[in-house]
């Protein structure tokens, strides 16, 4: 078998390449139109905008050869945009035509009852079945092929599995003739996704080209009618702050209110020299692999070394990302230094260039912190309801899709006298209950100011202003930290999270303060966030990821239980 991969320029193709290598399959990249004639099987993975995919394929002279390959009857596997491009068109880019193999239109999700993008682990239910335990796969998309046998019978005839999100049912995989495609990302779906890829590749060409799907890479369908259900699960994210220790080795660390050095006795000579050694909680790749095996739904690596000022020269961190991507088959987010920078030799580097390097190393998403604050302040000052296209959020989202951009917010409380405060954030004031379990909250009032430079500088922009601006600029997800709760073990800041959830229509991730498994059920039940992130309690072994998921399932909170 001559397996080829098609790369139109998406950010996540290395993830599939890593999956194939893990499974022991060799492959080549499509580099010219002539390569289509050499291929006996073809996989087209990708995320991003419909327009970008069509434009890049056309510019490289690959669009028509791709259509000819598919029509030749040779096996084709399209992932995400690789499936959507088979359709006639997409409302995302109404002026651009797809391949037209499926005579229907890809449409945006209705966000009136849910966040968009649809991001996380959901089930793929085989059409005409209900007694097969569905497998969970990772989705990240804002547009989909709606499943409607009456209104869109042509598209529905291609459906092999459907998935429900909110009140909508969409086609999550297709199978007809030589064509198979998934809206979800099997290369980022853990053991279930790897098995799907492996089984498709090992199937005979006859099985791949069967008119009626006989594929064993998805559950075999019995004969009962489909009972739709929204199985989107809550995500548990393991986060690692990565920096160099005093000997120059990259380690995973964790601080209290962002102080990552060990405490030393007052008057110690070490305190004078360094303020204590950098807290070392393990090696980044080792821990990433451990958390993946334990069932983490996503892994986040935050680069907090001095190299964040010139990230493209930080070869050790790039090596960490590459190594982690080779053994972690769930989404991998990288943060730290994603902004326009200038190297020590004067070379200018754009945020897009930095993000692209991380994507090529194997990252699926990038996290933007301080730079998002400055972009939001600029947007607010302009009085416009759109950016000027130059911010790091906008340039990366345009090239790779908004689902590739996470904005990480680091707010701290600003206490005020509620009886006299008449400032610009009056509508965002939080009032602590007199009988609050947390002593520092009792009887006080505050708003949340955003910070930059790792929490060292407070800005006048509020957390709600930043979250709304980030969504306007193109962020696909908001990560909400809390300087006040970080390292305390008192639980997530529910007031903060509810403020942000009410401000945006994109997924929100809770961070900072988790100390017990019960804190995870509380944050999901009382705020509705889509994911919860923790670091120190996992690193120190105080709470295990499996233990958290068992607790959530026991409390009827949907979680992915099929792990690596």
N, C-alpha and C positions, 0 to 999 in steps of 0.2 A: 504494500500500500504506500502510495506517495501522498502523504498528508501535508497540506499547505495551510498557512494561516494568513489571513488578509488583514492588514493594518492600514486604516485610513488616516491615522494620526490621533486616535483616542488615547486617553491617559492610562487605561488599565490593561493593555494587551499583555504586559509582562506577567500579570497574574495568571492568565491562561497558559502562557509559555511555561511558567513554573509548575502549574498543575500537570501539564503533559510530561514534563521531565520527571516529576514525582512519580507518575504512573508508568514511566518507562517507555513512552512513545517518542519516536524521533519525528521531526517535522522540518519544513522549510518555510521561509517567508515569501509571499508573493512580492516580487520586486519589479516585475514588468508584465505587460499584457500576455507575453508568450508563456509565462509560468502557469497560466490557467490550463494550458494544453498538457502540461506535465502532471498536474494534480489528478489523483484518483479519488481524493476526499478533500473537502475544503471546509474550514471553520472561519467564520467572520464574527469576531467579538467586538464589543465596543460600547461606550457610553457617550453621551453628548447630544448635541443638537442634530436634528434631522437634516437641516440645511447644511451644516458643516460637513456631515458625512457625504451627502450628495455632491457638494462642491468639491471636496477633496478627491473623491473617487473620479469625478469628471476631469479635474485638473491633471490627475495622474494617468488619465486614459484607461481607467480600470472599470468604469461603470458598465459600459456595453460588454466588455469581455466577461464581467461577472454575470450579467444576464444570460449571455450565451452559455456559460458554464452550467448555470442552473438548468437552463432549458435542454441541455445535452443529456440530462438524466443521471449525471454523476452525483454521489451523495454530497449534501450541503447541510451545514449546521450553523444557523445564525443565532447569535446571542445579543439580546437587548436591541441596540440599534441595528445589529445584523439581522434581526427578525423584522423590525419595523420598516426597514428599507424595502422589504418585499411588497409592502402595501402600495396602493396607488398614490397616496398623499398623506400629509399630516397637517393638522391645524396649527402645529407649531411653526411651520414654514409653508404657508399656502401657495407661495409662488414657485415651489420646487416639487417636481414629480419624483416619486420613488420608482422602483422597477416595474410596478403594475402587475406583478404576478398574482397578488391577491387584490381583487377589485373592490377595495374598501378604504376607509380613511382612519388614520390613527388620531385620537382626540385627547384633549386634556381632561384629567380628573375634575370632577365637581368638588370644589373645596368648601362647600357650604356646610358639610357635616364632618370634615376631616382635614388633617394637614396634608399638604402637597409640597414636596414629593412624597409618594408612597415609598417609605424607606424602612427596611427591616425584614424580618423573617416571617413569611406567610406560607400557607399551604397551597399546593398545586393539586386540585381535585380532578381526577380523571372523569371526563364527560360520561354521563350515564352510569355513574357509580355513587354509592354512599357508604358502603361497608368496608372499603379499603382505608386503612389508616394512612392519612396523607403524609407525604414527606414535606419537610419544611425547607424552603430555599430562600436565598437572599435577594430581595428586590430593591431597586433604587431607580425610580422613574416618575415623571410627571405626566407623561402621555401614554395612552394604552389603546388597544383594540377592544372596543366594547363588545361584549358577548350578547347578541340579541338575535336568536334564530328567526324571529318573525320579521324584524325590521332589516336585518343584515344577514340573510341566509347564506350568501356567498362566503363571507368571513367566518360565520359560525361553522360552516362545513369543514373548515381547516382546523378547528379547535380540537386539540387532544386533551388539554387540561384547562380548567378555568380557575380563577381565584376571585374571591370577594374582598373588596376594601370599602368600608363604610357601607353605603347602600348600592354600590355599583359592582357588577360582575364583569370581568374582562378576561380575554384570552391570555393565559399565561404560558401556553406552549402550543405549537402547531405541528401537524404531521400529515403529509400527503405526498405520495409518490416518493421521490428522492429527497424531499425537503423536510428537515426538522428544524425547529426554532424554539427558543425560550425567551420570555421576557425577563425572567430571573437570571441570576448569574451563578451557574453551577461551579465556576472556578472559585467562587467566594462563599460556597454553601457547605463547607466542611465535608464530612464523610459522605453525606448523601449526594452532594454535587460531584465529588470526585468519582463516585460509583457511576453516576449518570454518564459522565464524559467517557469513562473507561469502557462501559458497556456499549455505548454508541460506536466507539472506535473498534471494538472487537467484534461487533456484529458483522455479518456478511453483507456484501453489497446488495444482495437480493433482499435481505431483511430490511436494510436501510431504504430500499426503493419500493417496498411493498405498497400497493394501492391502499389497502386497509392496514393501519399500523399494527404490527405484531411486536413492537419494540419491548424488550425486557429491561430497557433503561428507565422506564417509568412503571408504576404498578399496573398489573394486568387487570383490565376492567371486567367486573361481573355484569349483571344486567339490570341493576336497580336504577331508579331515577335520581338525578342530581339533587342534593339538598344543599344549597349555598350556605356558607358560613364565613364570617370574617374571622380568620385565625391569625391576624397580625399579632405577633407576640411582642412583649416588652423586652428591650435589649439590655443586657448587662455588659458593660464595657470595662475592660481592665486597662488602666492608664499607667504609663511609666515615664517619669521625669528622668531624662538622660543627660548627664554632664560628665565632664572629666574630673577625676579626683586630683589630688595634689601631685600624683606621680604621672598624670597624663593619661590614665586608663579611663575608658568610658564605663560608667556604672549607673545603675538605677538608684535614685535617691528619693527622699521625701522629706519635706520640712514641716514646721509649724508656722503658719502664717508666712510661708515661702522662705523660711530660714532653713537651709539644708545642711548646716554644719552642726556637728555634735556639740552639746553643751560641755564646757570644761569648768573646773573650779575657779572661782574668782582669784585673780593674782597669778594664775598659772602662766609660765613662759609661753606655752602653746597658744594661750588666749591672746597674748600680745602679738604673736607671729601670724596666726591664721584664724583665730576665733574658733578653733576646733576643727577636726578633720571632717571632710565631706562624708555625710552619712551614706554608707555603702550597703544597699539591700539586695545586690545581685547583679548579674550580667544581663544586659538587655535582651539578647536573642534567646538565652536560656529561659528567662522568665516569660517572654512572649510565647515560646513553644509550650511551656508549662500551662499557661493560661488558656491557650487554644485547646490543648488536650482536656482541660478541666471544663470546657464548655463555654468560654467567653464568646459572646456574639460579635464583638469587635475588639480590636487591639489599637491602642493609641500610644504613639511615641512622641514625646515632647522634648525637643532639643533645647536645653537651657544652658548650653555651654557658651563660651565667649565667641565661638564660631558662628553663632546666629547672626553676627554682624557681617559675615562673608561666607554664607552657607555653602556656596559652590566650591569653596576651598576646603570644606570640612569633609575630607575623604573618609575618615573613620566613621562619621555618622552616616554617610551615604552607604558605606559598607555594611553597617548595622541594618539599614533599611533593606538592602539587597538580601542579606542573610535571613532576616526575619520573614521576608516575603517568600523565601524558598521553603519555609516550614510552617507557615501560618496561612490557612486557607479560609479565612474569614476577612472582612474588610479591615484594612490597615490605614490609619490616619496618622499623618506626620505634621507636627507643628514646630514653630520656632524659626524666626528669620524669614518668613514668607512675606517679603516686601521688596521694594526697589532698594538695592544696596550698591555700594561702591567698594570694590576689593582694595586691599592695602596698596596695590600697584596702580590704583586709579581707574581700573576697568569697571564700567557701569554694568550692573546686572538688574534686569527687570524682575518683578515678582513673578511674571509669567515664566520667565526663564528658570527661576529657582524652582517653581512648582513643577515645571516640565521635567527637570532633572530628578526630582523625587518620584514623579509618576513613572519615569523610565526605570527607576530603581525598584519599583514594585509597589509604591503607595497607591491607594485608591482615592483618598481624600487628603486635602491639606487644611490645616487649621490656621486661621489668621487672627491675631490678637491686637496688639497696639495699632497696627496699620489700619485696622477696621475702625478704631476710634477716630483717628484723624480723618478718614474718609467720610465718616458719619458727620463729624463736625463741619466739614466742607460742604456736604450736602445740605445740612440744616441752614448754614449761612447763605447758601445760594437761593433759598426760598423755592427751589424747584422740587418736583415730585419724581425726579429721575437724576441719575448721575451724569457725568460728562464722558464716561467711558474710559477714564484713565486710571481709576483706582485698581488696586490689586484684586479686590473682589470681582470687579467687572471684567477685567481682562482675562482672569482665569476662568470665570463662569462662562464667558463667551466662547472661549476655546474648548473647554472640557465639559461644560454643562454645570448648572448650579448645584447639582448633587455632589460635585467634587469639592465644594467650598463649605467649610465649617467656620463660623465666626465664634471665637472663644471670648467670652466676656468676663472680666475680673472686677466686680463691683465691691465697694465697701460702704458701710452704713455712715450716713451723715446725720447726727442727732440734732433735733431742733425742738424748740418750744412750740408745741402745736397750737397753743392759745394765741400766739403772736405771729407765727410764721405765715408770710404772705408771698413767698418766693415763687419762682417759675415751676417748681415741682410740687406744688401744693396738692394737686390731684393725685399724686403718687405716694402720698404719705402713708406709712404703715404705723399702726398704733399697737404697741405691745400690751398683751392682756395683763391685768394686775396679778393674776394667779398663774402666769406662765411658768412652766417647768424650768425655763432658763432664766436665771436671776437677772441677767443683764438686760432682758427684754421688758421686765415688769414696769408698767406705767410710763414707758418712754415712747417717743415718736421719732421717726427717721425716714429719709429717702435714700435711695441707692445711687451713689456716684460711681462712674466708671473710672478705671485706672489704666495706666500704661506702664511700660518698662518693668514688667513683673510685679506690679502692685506698688512700685516705689513712688509714682506720681499720680495724684488724683486730678481728674479733669471735671469741668462743670457739667458735662453731658450726663444725663441720667440713664439708667439701665433700659428703661422703656424706649427712650429716644434712640439709643444705640441699636436695640433689637429691631425696631421698625425700620430704621435707616439701612441696616444690614440686609434685611429682606428686600427692600426696594433695590438695593445695589446688586443683588443676585445671590445672596447666601442661601444655601439649601438646607442649612441646619444651624441651630444656635446652641452652643455649649455654655451653660451658666455655672460659673464658679462662684465662690464666696470667700473673700479674704477673711471675713469675721468667723466663718465656720471651719476654715481649712485646718485640718489636724486636730480639731477639738473632740471628734467622736460624738458630738451632740445631736447628730442627724442633719439631714439636708435642710436648707433654709426654705421652708414652704411658702412663706410670704413672698420672698424674692421670686421663686419659681412661678407662683400664680400670677404675679405681675407680668412676667415675660410671656407666659402662655396666653394671657388675654391680649397681648400686644401683637402677636404674629400668627401666621397661618402655616409656618414651616415647622418641622419637628424640633423639639426641644430636648436637650440632654441635661439632666441634673448632675451636679458635681459638688464636692466639698462637704465634709462633715459626717459621712457615713461611719458608724462605729459598731453597729449590730445589724444582723440580718433583718430585724424588724423595721429598720429605717428604710429599707428598699420597698417593702409593702406599703409603708406609710406614704412615701413620696408618690408612688403610682396611684394609690387610692385617693389621695387628697389634692393632687395637682394635675394628674392626667398626662404627665410628661411621657414621651415615647421611649426614653432610655435613661439609665442611671449609671454613672461612672464612679469608680472607686480606685484607690491606689494603695495607700499605706496599709489598710486592713488586709488586703490581699498579699502584699509583700511580706508583712510580718506574720502571716498565717493566722491572724485573729479570726477571720471569717473566710470560708472557702466558697468559691464560685458555685460549686455544686450544692452546697448547703443553702446558699441564697436562693437558687432556683427551686430547690425542694420546698423551701418556705413559701415562696411566691405561688407555686402550684397548689400547695395546701390551702392557700388563701384565695383560690380561684382566680389568680392572675395568670394570664396566658404567657407562657415562656416556651422557648425551644428546648426540648428535652433530649432530642436525638443529637448526640455530640460526637466529636471525633473519636 
